[in-house]
Amino acid sequence: MSAARPGFALSREWGPGPAPAPGADPGAAPAPAPAEPLPADASVDLAAEREAAGVDAVLDALDGELIGLGPVKTRIREIAALLLVDRLRARFGLFAEAPSLHMCFTGNPGTGKTTVALRMAELLHRLGYLRRGHVVSVTRDDLVGQYVGHTAPKTKEVLKRAMGGVLFIDEAYYLYRAENERDYGGESIEILLQYMENHRDDLVVILAGYADRMDTFFASNPGMSSRVAHHLEFPDYSLDELTAIGSLMLARQRYRLSPEAERTFREYLSRRMTQPRFANARSVRNALERARLRHANRLAAVSGPLGRDDLVRLEPADFLASRGFSRETGAS
């Protein structure tokens, strides 16, 4: 499986492509040479087209980064297949209306929504549906102003940065506050709707958040609902999946668990899943970060020599000190 690129998801704007040539538009991809139209009796090689576009490389990277999420990955593959076939149809002059690619990702924290958005942007860029393939991630505070005349410039500035790529709006339901008549979120929504309709060939908007709250948001904003064609549900991870995620994270950081620590870590996750503020893969990452701290502190107290195995092996003691094993809840 492919490993995630280090530091790929540390910025709120991800994935810029290579530097443009001097004097070129920094937001534009190089214009491909127009393909010669094919005669009606010609044939095409779909597998070769997939390879040339790098579709499988993106899908393999997604598999390497995310455990589980079978239905989500299936939908991504379906979208990729549709866009690939549309490209081949166009070579025969079989043009169809460009599909709507705006999406809604629903699920609890730590279920992989941001990672999928990153890979979706890369996929759409490789297939020629986005000029840049970057992701701009925002929340309500980035879009909605605090006084009259403040919201429109903020929203349009974000949209300007997102053009040619994906605008990822986390907890999108906070844009709409029905209980506050003086709230400016409605103005931001109206601008978003205009851009989603008028610039759908150069911008993909992904709305993300809890499923029940997104349902309420769409019920209150039918115009937004009608523009979102793809709804992807990100389920919580099972205990086996969380354990596999932890193993993957440790392998990337060149750590491993002793056999006893494997059992302890699994028991920790089983308990942590029932506690407040559990955040799936994020909670796994936090638990491992704390275990590494305890591991380092444990080694610092050793007076004798240390071998390589000592530096990479986590033991039960590195997890047992967690409050997850006490009666206290809500901590990793």
C-alpha positions in Angstrom: 0.0 0.0 0.0 1.1 3.5 -0.7 2.2 5.7 2.3 0.8 9.1 2.8 3.0 11.9 1.8 4.6 13.5 4.9 3.0 16.8 5.8 0.5 16.6 3.0 -2.4 17.7 5.2 -0.9 20.3 7.4 -2.1 23.5 5.7 -5.5 24.8 5.1 -4.8 25.0 1.4 -3.3 21.8 0.0 -2.0 20.4 -3.2 -0.6 23.2 -5.4 0.9 21.8 -8.5 4.3 22.5 -10.0 5.4 26.2 -10.4 4.0 27.8 -13.6 6.3 29.2 -16.2 7.4 32.9 -15.9 4.5 35.2 -16.9 1.9 32.4 -16.8 -1.3 32.5 -14.8 -0.3 30.8 -11.5 -3.8 29.4 -11.2 -4.0 27.8 -14.6 -2.8 24.3 -15.7 -0.9 24.0 -18.9 -3.3 23.8 -21.8 -3.2 20.3 -23.3 -2.9 19.9 -27.0 -6.4 19.2 -28.4 -6.9 15.5 -29.3 -7.8 14.7 -32.9 -11.5 13.6 -33.1 -11.9 9.9 -33.6 -13.9 8.4 -36.5 -17.1 6.5 -35.6 -15.5 3.1 -36.3 -12.4 3.7 -34.1 -11.8 2.0 -30.8 -10.3 3.2 -27.5 -8.4 1.5 -24.7 -10.0 2.4 -21.4 -7.2 0.7 -19.4 -4.6 2.8 -21.2 -6.6 5.9 -20.6 -6.8 5.2 -16.9 -3.1 4.6 -16.8 -2.3 7.8 -18.7 -4.5 9.9 -16.4 -3.0 8.3 -13.3 -6.4 7.3 -11.9 -5.2 4.1 -10.3 -2.3 5.9 -8.6 -4.8 8.2 -6.8 -7.1 5.3 -5.8 -4.2 3.2 -4.6 -3.0 6.1 -2.5 -6.5 6.4 -1.0 -6.5 2.8 -0.1 -3.0 3.2 1.5 -4.1 6.2 3.6 -7.5 5.0 4.8 -8.6 1.7 6.4 -12.1 0.5 5.6 -14.6 3.0 4.1 -15.7 0.5 1.4 -18.8 2.4 0.3 -17.0 5.7 0.1 -14.2 4.2 -2.0 -16.7 2.6 -4.2 -18.4 5.9 -4.9 -15.1 7.5 -5.7 -14.3 4.8 -8.2 -17.7 5.2 -9.8 -17.2 8.9 -10.2 -13.7 8.3 -11.7 -15.2 5.8 -14.1 -17.9 8.2 -15.2 -15.5 11.0 -15.9 -13.1 8.7 -17.7 -15.8 7.4 -20.0 -17.0 11.0 -20.6 -13.5 11.9 -21.7 -13.6 9.0 -24.2 -17.1 9.9 -25.4 -16.0 13.4 -26.1 -13.2 12.1 -28.4 -16.0 10.7 -30.6 -18.0 13.9 -30.4 -20.5 12.4 -27.9 -20.6 15.4 -25.7 -22.9 15.4 -22.7 -23.7 17.9 -20.0 -20.9 18.1 -17.5 -21.9 16.2 -14.4 -22.4 18.0 -11.1 -19.5 17.2 -8.8 -20.5 19.1 -5.7 -20.6 16.8 -2.7 -21.7 16.3 0.9 -19.5 14.3 3.3 -21.3 13.2 6.5 -19.8 11.5 9.5 -18.2 11.9 12.9 -14.8 13.5 13.4 -11.8 11.4 12.4 -13.5 9.3 9.7 -11.3 10.4 6.8 -13.4 13.2 5.2 -10.5 15.6 4.7 -8.3 12.9 3.3 -10.9 11.9 0.7 -11.4 15.5 -0.3 -7.7 15.8 -1.0 -7.6 12.7 -3.1 -10.8 13.7 -4.9 -9.3 17.0 -5.8 -6.2 15.2 -7.2 -8.3 12.8 -9.1 -10.4 15.6 -10.7 -7.3 17.4 -11.6 -5.7 14.4 -13.3 -8.9 13.8 -15.3 -8.9 17.4 -16.5 -12.0 18.6 -14.5 -10.1 21.0 -12.2 -7.3 23.3 -13.4 -5.2 23.2 -10.2 -6.5 20.3 -8.0 -5.9 22.1 -4.7 -8.1 22.1 -1.6 -9.1 25.2 0.4 -10.5 24.2 3.7 -12.7 26.7 5.6 -15.3 27.0 8.3 -18.1 29.6 8.9 -15.6 32.1 10.4 -13.7 32.2 7.1 -16.9 33.0 5.1 -19.3 35.0 7.3 -18.6 38.6 8.4 -19.6 40.3 11.7 -21.1 43.4 10.3 -23.0 44.7 7.3 -20.9 44.6 4.1 -18.3 42.3 5.5 -19.6 38.9 4.4 -19.6 39.3 0.6 -15.9 40.2 0.4 -14.9 37.4 2.8 -16.9 34.8 0.9 -15.7 36.0 -2.5 -12.1 36.0 -1.5 -12.3 32.4 -0.3 -14.0 31.4 -3.6 -11.3 33.2 -5.5 -8.6 31.1 -3.8 -10.6 28.0 -4.4 -11.2 28.4 -8.1 -9.7 25.6 -10.1 -10.0 23.3 -7.1 -12.1 22.1 -4.2 -13.7 24.3 -1.5 -14.1 22.1 1.6 -16.5 23.7 4.1 -16.3 21.9 7.4 -19.4 22.0 9.7 -21.2 23.7 6.9 -24.5 23.7 8.8 -23.2 26.6 10.9 -23.6 28.9 7.9 -27.3 28.9 8.6 -28.7 30.1 11.9 -32.4 30.3 11.7 -32.7 31.6 15.3 -30.8 34.8 14.5 -32.5 37.1 12.0 -29.5 39.4 12.0 -27.1 36.6 11.1 -25.1 37.1 7.9 -24.7 33.4 7.0 -27.6 33.6 4.5 -25.7 36.1 2.4 -22.7 33.8 2.3 -25.0 30.9 1.2 -26.5 32.9 -1.6 -23.0 33.7 -3.0 -21.9 30.1 -2.7 -25.0 29.0 -4.6 -24.2 31.4 -7.4 -20.7 30.2 -7.7 -21.7 26.5 -7.5 -24.1 27.0 -10.4 -22.1 29.5 -12.6 -18.6 28.1 -12.0 -19.3 24.3 -11.7 -16.8 23.6 -14.5 -14.0 25.2 -12.4 -15.0 24.7 -8.8 -16.2 21.7 -6.7 -17.7 22.5 -3.3 -17.7 19.8 -0.6 -19.9 20.4 2.4 -19.0 18.3 5.5 -20.5 17.7 9.0 -22.6 15.5 11.2 -25.4 13.7 9.2 -28.4 14.9 11.2 -27.3 18.5 11.2 -26.6 18.4 7.5 -30.1 17.0 6.9 -31.5 20.0 8.8 -29.3 22.4 6.8 -30.4 21.0 3.5 -34.1 21.0 4.5 -33.7 24.7 5.3 -31.7 25.5 2.1 -33.3 23.6 -0.8 -31.3 25.5 -3.3 -28.1 24.1 -1.8 -29.6 20.6 -1.6 -30.5 20.6 -5.3 -26.9 21.5 -6.3 -25.3 18.7 -4.3 -25.3 15.5 -6.4 -23.1 13.2 -4.3 -23.8 12.3 -0.7 -21.1 10.2 0.9 -21.6 8.8 4.4 -18.4 8.1 6.4 -19.2 5.5 9.1 -17.4 5.2 12.4 -14.6 2.7 12.4 -14.9 -0.7 14.1 -12.4 -1.9 16.8 -10.6 -4.0 14.2 -10.3 -1.0 11.8 -9.1 1.3 14.6 -6.4 -1.3 15.6 -5.3 -1.5 11.9 -5.2 2.3 11.7 -3.0 2.4 14.7 -0.7 -0.2 13.2 -0.4 1.8 10.0 0.3 5.0 11.9 3.0 3.3 13.9 4.6 1.7 10.9 4.9 5.1 9.2 6.7 6.5 12.2 9.0 3.5 12.5 7.5 2.2 15.8 6.0 -1.1 16.7 4.0 -2.7 19.5 5.3 -5.6 21.6 2.8 -8.6 21.7 1.7 -7.5 25.1 1.3 -3.9 24.0 -0.8 -5.0 21.1 -3.4 -6.5 23.5 -3.2 -3.5 25.8 -3.6 -1.0 22.9 -6.7 -2.9 21.7 -8.2 -2.9 25.2 -7.5 0.8 25.4 -9.3 1.5 22.1 -12.3 -0.7 23.2 -12.7 1.5 26.3 -12.0 4.8 24.5 -14.7 4.1 22.0 -17.4 4.3 24.7 -16.1 7.5 26.2 -17.1 11.1 25.4 -15.5 13.1 22.6 -14.2 10.0 20.8 -13.0 11.0 17.4 -12.1 7.7 15.5 -8.7 8.0 13.8 -7.9 11.3 15.5 -8.3 9.6 18.9 -6.0 6.8 17.7 -3.4 9.3 16.7 -3.7 11.2 20.0 -3.3 8.0 21.9 -0.2 7.0 20.0 1.3 10.5 20.5 0.9 10.2 24.2 2.3 6.6 24.2 5.4 7.9 22.4 5.8 10.6 25.1 5.6 8.0 27.8 7.9 5.7 25.9 10.5 8.5 25.6 10.2 9.4 29.3 10.6 5.7 30.2 13.8 5.4 28.1 15.2 8.6 29.6 15.1 7.0 33.0 17.2 4.0 31.8 20.9 4.3 32.9 22.3 1.5 30.7 22.8 1.3 26.9 19.8 1.2 24.6 19.5 -0.8 21.4 17.5 0.0 18.2 14.7 -2.2 19.3 14.3 -0.3 22.5 13.8 2.9 20.5 11.1 1.5 18.3 9.1 -0.8 20.7 6.2 0.4 22.7 5.2 -1.6 25.8 1.9 -1.9 27.8 3.2 0.7 30.3 3.1 3.3 27.6 -0.6 2.9 27.4 -1.7 1.9 30.9 -1.0 5.3 32.3 -3.7 6.7 30.1 -6.9 7.9 31.8 -8.7 5.7 29.3 -7.9 2.9 31.7 -9.2 4.8 34.8 -12.7 5.7 35.7 -12.3 9.1 34.2 -13.7 9.7 30.8 -13.2 12.1 27.9 -9.5 11.9 27.7 -7.0 10.0 25.5 
